[in-house]
Amino acid sequence: MDKNRLLLYLTVFLIMGLSNAVIPVLPEIAASGEGSAGALASGLLFSGYFIGALVMMIPFGLLSDRYDGTRLIVFSILLTLVSGIVLLVSENLVVLVLARLAEGVACGAFFPVAYAMLSEYEERSRYIGEFNFLLNAGLALGVALAGYLAHWYIKGGIFIFTLMAIPFLITGVMILKQGNRNYERGQKVRIEEPEIPGVRTIAGHFTNARYSRIWLISFLLFGISGVLTAFYPDYSQETLSKTTLGLSIAAMYVSAMIANIAVGRMNLHYNQMIRAGVAIAATGTLISIAYPLPGFALIGAGSGTGMVGLPLAVSNMKIQRGLAMGIFNTCTYAGIGTMPILAGVFLGILGFEAIFTACAIVLLLSLLAKDRLKSL
């Protein structure tokens, strides 16, 4: 394994692990903040991460087209380390929210660069699958470790991943220095820096009919997992124990990891991966209404399949690679962050079951959108 790919694998595990290590202890962290306001404080701490990530995906995607991606990866590790330290030592709500915002910025600095770098490899399907496997592993271990260690130290999960960032940062700096030496020896040739597109051009990529199907599916596929994760605890409050609920959500992560590895090693066209992912996730959403464990497992398998196919599709777009991956990640995070809010608006009118059913139907309908990318 080459060093750059190793650094990508380590970093995605770290960033996802720390982001989820905060979730189980959000109320306690919010309560420790000076001047905290209960649910409002928890909401600010939760949303700060997504705001930072959403705002910075496209800017850092543009930067990755002009500068050495390894530098941006090292910067994201450094920012993750700093935000983790602040989360550990501070009890001021404003500072804690800023730390979560910085953590989100680190995420925004990382993912467009990472997917752009991986898409350059000949075996990109396999490597993107492995990358997403570690992404889901970080999410799963982050939430599990935080919940387990909270009995002894409420910020135990945050401490572990913050500590982990130190050797990862050292590794990144060493790889970066080796890369600089290679430049000096002439072993790498810097290509001409591409022109930075304007706001109108970037907006045009969002609305371009050739790409709209990919953006829509990215938004819906990942947004549905956000809806189920956000609403299912309330929906199942009278019928499921906390243990069963936890196992069901864990099954989503595990099945996504299995799909990442399996699909990444299959010789499939990205359209086949995307269609299969959408169909499986929609089916899982419907099944979860009555049977949470198999339903969540299918949602994870579907999203895990899509997580391989969608970046491959984006890599075939006639857009600067970093910018394209920035738009893709913006769509996925926008889905996770806003679909629960949109669904919540109609929750009082429709109820949980109708919301879950509507999400599955809308996701399936996205397959009817005409595919204009395969001709590029």
C-alpha positions as CSV (number, residue, x, y, z in Angstrom):
1,M,0.0,0.0,0.0
2,D,1.4,3.4,-0.9
3,K,1.8,6.0,1.8
4,N,-0.8,8.5,0.5
5,R,-3.5,5.8,0.4
6,L,-2.5,4.7,3.9
7,L,-2.8,8.3,5.1
8,L,-6.3,8.6,3.6
9,Y,-7.4,5.3,5.3
10,L,-6.1,6.4,8.7
11,T,-7.6,9.9,8.4
12,V,-11.1,8.8,7.5
13,F,-11.2,6.4,10.4
14,L,-10.0,9.2,12.8
15,I,-12.4,12.0,11.5
16,M,-15.5,9.7,11.5
17,G,-14.6,8.2,14.9
18,L,-14.2,11.6,16.6
19,S,-17.4,13.0,15.0
20,N,-19.5,10.1,16.3
21,A,-17.7,9.9,19.7
22,V,-19.4,13.2,20.6
23,I,-23.0,12.0,19.8
24,P,-23.7,9.7,22.7
25,V,-22.6,12.3,25.3
26,L,-24.0,15.4,23.7
27,P,-26.4,16.2,26.6
28,E,-23.6,15.8,29.2
29,I,-21.2,18.0,27.2
30,A,-23.9,20.6,26.6
31,A,-24.8,20.6,30.3
32,S,-21.2,21.2,31.3
33,G,-21.1,24.3,29.2
34,E,-21.4,27.6,30.9
35,G,-24.8,29.2,30.1
36,S,-26.0,26.1,28.3
37,A,-29.7,25.8,27.5
38,G,-30.4,22.1,27.4
39,A,-31.8,20.8,24.1
40,L,-30.8,24.0,22.4
41,A,-27.1,23.6,23.4
42,S,-27.2,19.9,22.3
43,G,-28.6,21.0,18.9
44,L,-25.9,23.7,18.5
45,L,-23.2,21.1,19.3
46,F,-24.7,18.6,16.8
47,S,-25.4,21.1,14.0
48,G,-22.0,22.9,14.3
49,Y,-20.2,19.9,12.8
50,F,-22.5,19.7,9.8
51,I,-22.5,23.4,9.2
52,G,-18.7,23.5,9.1
53,A,-18.6,20.5,6.8
54,L,-21.2,21.8,4.4
55,V,-19.8,25.2,4.0
56,M,-16.2,24.0,3.3
57,M,-16.7,21.0,1.0
58,I,-16.7,23.0,-2.2
59,P,-13.9,25.5,-1.3
60,F,-11.6,22.7,-0.3
61,G,-12.5,20.7,-3.3
62,L,-11.4,23.7,-5.4
63,L,-8.2,24.0,-3.4
64,S,-7.4,20.3,-4.0
65,D,-7.5,20.9,-7.8
66,R,-4.7,23.5,-7.4
67,Y,-2.5,22.3,-4.5
68,D,-1.0,19.1,-3.2
69,G,-3.8,17.0,-1.7
70,T,-1.5,15.6,1.0
71,R,-1.1,19.1,2.5
72,L,-4.9,19.4,2.9
73,I,-5.1,16.0,4.5
74,V,-2.5,16.9,7.0
75,F,-4.3,20.2,7.7
76,S,-7.5,18.2,8.3
77,I,-5.8,16.0,10.8
78,L,-4.3,19.0,12.6
79,L,-7.7,20.7,12.8
80,T,-9.3,17.4,14.1
81,L,-6.6,17.2,16.8
82,V,-7.1,20.8,17.9
83,S,-10.9,20.5,18.0
84,G,-10.6,17.2,20.0
85,I,-8.4,18.9,22.6
86,V,-10.8,21.8,22.9
87,L,-13.7,19.5,23.4
88,L,-11.8,17.7,26.1
89,V,-10.7,20.8,28.1
90,S,-13.3,23.5,27.6
91,E,-16.6,23.9,29.4
92,N,-17.6,27.1,27.6
93,L,-20.6,26.5,25.3
94,V,-19.5,29.0,22.7
95,V,-16.0,27.5,22.6
96,L,-17.4,24.0,22.4
97,V,-19.6,24.9,19.5
98,L,-16.7,26.5,17.7
99,A,-14.7,23.3,18.3
100,R,-17.5,21.3,16.6
101,L,-17.5,23.8,13.8
102,A,-13.8,23.4,13.4
103,E,-14.3,19.6,13.4
104,G,-16.7,20.0,10.6
105,V,-14.3,22.2,8.6
106,A,-11.7,19.4,9.0
107,C,-14.3,17.0,7.5
108,G,-14.9,19.5,4.6
109,A,-11.2,19.8,4.0
110,F,-10.7,16.0,3.9
111,F,-13.5,14.3,1.9
112,P,-13.3,16.1,-1.5
113,V,-9.6,15.7,-1.5
114,A,-9.7,12.1,-0.4
115,Y,-12.3,11.0,-3.0
116,A,-10.4,13.0,-5.7
117,M,-7.2,11.3,-4.9
118,L,-8.7,7.8,-4.8
119,S,-10.5,8.3,-8.1
120,E,-7.1,8.7,-9.8
121,Y,-6.1,5.1,-9.0
122,E,-6.6,2.3,-11.6
123,E,-8.2,0.2,-8.9
124,R,-10.4,3.0,-7.7
125,S,-13.5,0.9,-7.2
126,R,-11.7,-1.4,-4.7
127,Y,-10.0,1.5,-2.9
128,I,-13.1,3.6,-2.6
129,G,-14.8,0.5,-1.1
130,E,-12.0,0.0,1.4
131,F,-12.1,3.7,2.2
132,N,-15.8,3.7,2.9
133,F,-15.4,0.5,5.0
134,L,-13.1,2.4,7.3
135,L,-15.5,5.4,7.2
136,N,-18.3,3.2,8.6
137,A,-15.9,1.4,11.0
138,G,-14.9,4.8,12.4
139,L,-18.6,5.8,12.9
140,A,-19.5,2.5,14.5
141,L,-16.5,2.4,16.8
142,G,-16.8,6.1,17.7
143,V,-20.3,5.8,19.0
144,A,-19.7,2.4,20.6
145,L,-16.5,3.4,22.4
146,A,-18.0,6.7,23.6
147,G,-21.0,4.9,25.1
148,Y,-18.9,2.2,26.8
149,L,-16.3,4.6,28.3
150,A,-18.8,7.1,29.4
151,H,-19.3,5.1,32.6
152,W,-15.8,5.9,33.7
153,Y,-15.1,9.2,31.9
154,I,-17.8,11.1,30.1
155,K,-15.4,12.2,27.3
156,G,-13.5,8.9,27.1
157,G,-14.4,8.3,23.5
158,I,-13.3,11.8,22.5
159,F,-10.1,11.3,24.5
160,I,-9.2,8.1,22.6
161,F,-9.7,9.5,19.1
162,T,-7.9,12.8,20.0
163,L,-5.0,10.8,21.3
164,M,-5.0,8.8,18.1
165,A,-4.7,12.0,16.0
166,I,-1.2,12.6,17.3
167,P,0.6,9.7,15.6
168,F,-1.6,10.1,12.6
169,L,-0.5,13.8,12.3
170,I,3.2,12.8,12.7
171,T,2.7,10.2,9.9
172,G,1.1,12.8,7.7
173,V,3.9,15.3,8.2
174,M,6.5,12.6,7.4
175,I,4.7,11.7,4.2
176,L,4.4,15.4,3.3
177,K,8.2,15.9,3.8
178,Q,9.0,12.9,1.7
179,G,6.8,14.3,-1.0
180,N,8.5,17.7,-0.9
181,R,11.9,16.0,-1.3
182,N,10.6,14.2,-4.3
183,Y,9.6,17.5,-5.9
184,E,13.1,18.8,-5.2
185,R,14.6,15.8,-6.9
186,G,12.4,16.2,-9.9
187,Q,10.6,13.0,-9.5
188,K,7.2,14.7,-9.7
189,V,6.2,17.3,-12.2
190,R,3.7,20.0,-11.1
191,I,1.0,20.4,-13.7
192,E,-0.4,23.8,-14.6
193,E,-2.8,25.0,-12.0
194,P,-6.4,25.0,-13.3
195,E,-8.4,28.2,-13.4
196,I,-10.7,28.7,-10.4
197,P,-14.4,28.6,-11.6
198,G,-16.7,31.4,-10.7
199,V,-19.8,31.1,-8.6
200,R,-22.0,31.0,-11.7
201,T,-20.0,28.1,-13.1
202,I,-20.2,26.2,-9.8
203,A,-24.0,26.8,-9.5
204,G,-24.3,25.6,-13.1
205,H,-22.8,22.2,-12.2
206,F,-25.5,21.8,-9.5
207,T,-28.3,22.5,-12.0
208,N,-26.7,20.8,-15.0
209,A,-29.2,18.1,-16.3
210,R,-26.3,15.8,-17.0
211,Y,-25.4,15.6,-13.3
212,S,-28.7,16.3,-11.5
213,R,-29.6,12.6,-11.2
214,I,-26.3,11.9,-9.3
215,W,-26.8,14.9,-7.0
216,L,-30.4,13.9,-6.3
217,I,-29.6,10.3,-5.4
218,S,-26.7,11.4,-3.3
219,F,-29.0,13.7,-1.3
220,L,-31.8,11.2,-0.9
221,L,-29.8,8.0,-0.3
222,F,-27.8,9.4,2.6
223,G,-30.7,11.6,3.8
224,I,-32.9,8.7,4.4
225,S,-30.4,7.1,6.8
226,G,-30.5,10.4,8.7
227,V,-34.3,10.4,8.8
228,L,-34.4,6.8,10.2
229,T,-31.6,7.5,12.7
230,A,-33.2,10.7,13.9
231,F,-36.8,9.5,14.2
232,Y,-36.7,5.8,14.9
233,P,-35.9,6.1,18.7
234,D,-39.2,8.0,19.1
235,Y,-41.1,5.8,16.7
236,S,-40.0,2.6,18.6
237,Q,-40.1,4.0,22.1
238,E,-43.0,1.8,23.2
239,T,-42.0,-1.4,21.3
240,L,-38.2,-1.7,21.3
241,S,-35.7,-1.9,24.1
242,K,-32.7,0.3,23.9
243,T,-30.6,-2.8,23.3
244,T,-32.6,-3.8,20.3
245,L,-32.6,-0.3,18.9
246,G,-28.8,-0.1,19.4
247,L,-28.3,-3.4,17.6
248,S,-30.5,-2.3,14.8
249,I,-28.6,0.9,14.2
250,A,-25.3,-1.0,14.6
251,A,-26.5,-3.4,11.9
252,M,-26.7,-0.5,9.5
253,Y,-23.1,0.3,10.0
254,V,-21.9,-3.3,9.8
255,S,-23.9,-4.1,6.6
256,A,-22.6,-0.9,5.0
257,M,-19.0,-2.0,5.8
258,I,-19.6,-5.5,4.3
259,A,-21.2,-3.9,1.2
260,N,-18.3,-1.5,0.8
261,I,-15.7,-4.3,0.7
262,A,-17.8,-6.7,-1.4
263,V,-19.1,-4.3,-4.0
264,G,-15.7,-2.5,-4.3
265,R,-14.2,-5.8,-5.5
266,M,-17.0,-6.6,-8.0
267,N,-16.5,-5.8,-11.7
268,L,-19.7,-3.7,-11.8
269,H,-20.5,-0.5,-13.7
270,Y,-21.2,2.4,-11.3
271,N,-24.8,2.6,-12.7
272,Q,-25.4,-0.9,-11.5
273,M,-24.1,-0.1,-8.1
274,I,-26.2,3.0,-7.8
275,R,-29.4,1.3,-8.9
276,A,-28.9,-1.6,-6.6
277,G,-28.0,0.6,-3.7
278,V,-31.2,2.7,-4.2
279,A,-33.4,-0.4,-4.5
280,I,-32.0,-2.1,-1.5
281,A,-32.1,1.0,0.7
282,A,-35.7,1.8,-0.2
283,T,-36.7,-1.8,0.5
284,G,-34.9,-1.7,3.8
285,T,-36.7,1.6,4.7
286,L,-40.1,-0.1,4.2
287,I,-39.2,-3.2,6.0
288,S,-37.9,-1.2,9.0
289,I,-41.4,0.0,9.7
290,A,-42.2,-3.5,11.1
291,Y,-38.9,-5.2,11.4
292,P,-36.1,-2.9,12.5
293,L,-33.1,-5.2,12.5
294,P,-33.3,-6.5,8.9
295,G,-34.6,-3.1,7.7
296,F,-31.6,-1.2,9.1
297,A,-29.3,-3.9,7.8
298,L,-30.7,-3.4,4.3
299,I,-30.5,0.3,4.5
300,G,-26.8,0.0,5.4
301,A,-26.2,-2.5,2.6
302,G,-27.9,-0.1,0.1
303,S,-26.1,3.0,1.2
304,G,-22.8,1.1,1.3
305,T,-23.3,0.0,-2.3
306,G,-24.2,3.5,-3.3
307,M,-21.1,4.9,-1.5
308,V,-19.0,3.0,-3.9
309,G,-20.9,3.7,-7.1
310,L,-21.6,7.4,-6.6
311,P,-18.0,8.6,-6.3
312,L,-17.1,6.5,-9.3
313,A,-19.9,8.2,-11.3
314,V,-18.7,11.6,-10.1
315,S,-15.2,10.8,-11.3
316,N,-16.5,10.5,-14.8
317,M,-18.0,14.0,-14.9
318,K,-16.4,16.7,-17.0
319,I,-15.7,18.8,-14.0
320,Q,-12.4,19.5,-12.1
321,R,-12.0,16.4,-9.9
322,G,-11.8,18.1,-6.6
323,L,-14.7,20.4,-7.3
324,A,-16.9,17.5,-8.4
325,M,-16.1,15.6,-5.2
326,G,-16.8,18.8,-3.2
327,I,-20.3,19.1,-4.8
328,F,-20.9,15.3,-4.2
329,N,-20.0,15.5,-0.6
330,T,-22.0,18.7,-0.2
331,C,-25.1,16.8,-1.5
332,T,-24.6,13.9,0.9
333,Y,-24.1,16.1,3.9
334,A,-27.0,18.3,2.9
335,G,-29.2,15.2,2.8
336,I,-28.1,13.9,6.2
337,G,-28.5,17.4,7.7
338,T,-31.7,18.7,6.1
339,M,-33.9,15.6,5.3
340,P,-34.7,15.0,9.0
341,I,-35.7,18.6,9.2
342,L,-37.9,18.4,6.1
343,A,-39.5,15.2,7.3
344,G,-40.0,16.7,10.7
345,V,-42.2,19.4,9.2
346,F,-44.7,16.8,8.0
347,L,-44.3,14.4,10.9
348,G,-47.3,15.9,12.9
349,I,-49.5,15.5,9.9
350,L,-48.5,12.2,8.4
351,G,-47.0,10.2,11.3
352,F,-43.8,8.1,11.4
353,E,-44.9,5.2,9.1
354,A,-46.1,7.5,6.4
355,I,-42.9,9.6,6.5
356,F,-40.8,6.4,6.2
357,T,-42.9,5.2,3.3
358,A,-42.8,8.5,1.6
359,C,-39.0,8.6,1.9
360,A,-38.7,5.1,0.3
361,I,-41.0,6.0,-2.6
362,V,-39.2,9.3,-3.3
363,L,-35.9,7.4,-3.3
364,L,-37.2,4.8,-5.7
365,L,-38.6,7.6,-8.0
366,S,-35.1,9.0,-8.3
367,L,-34.3,6.0,-10.4
368,L,-36.7,7.2,-13.1
369,A,-34.6,10.3,-13.7
370,K,-32.9,10.0,-17.0
371,D,-29.2,9.0,-16.9
372,R,-27.2,11.5,-18.9
373,L,-23.8,10.7,-17.4
374,K,-23.0,7.5,-19.1
375,S,-22.6,9.2,-22.5
376,L,-19.8,11.5,-21.2
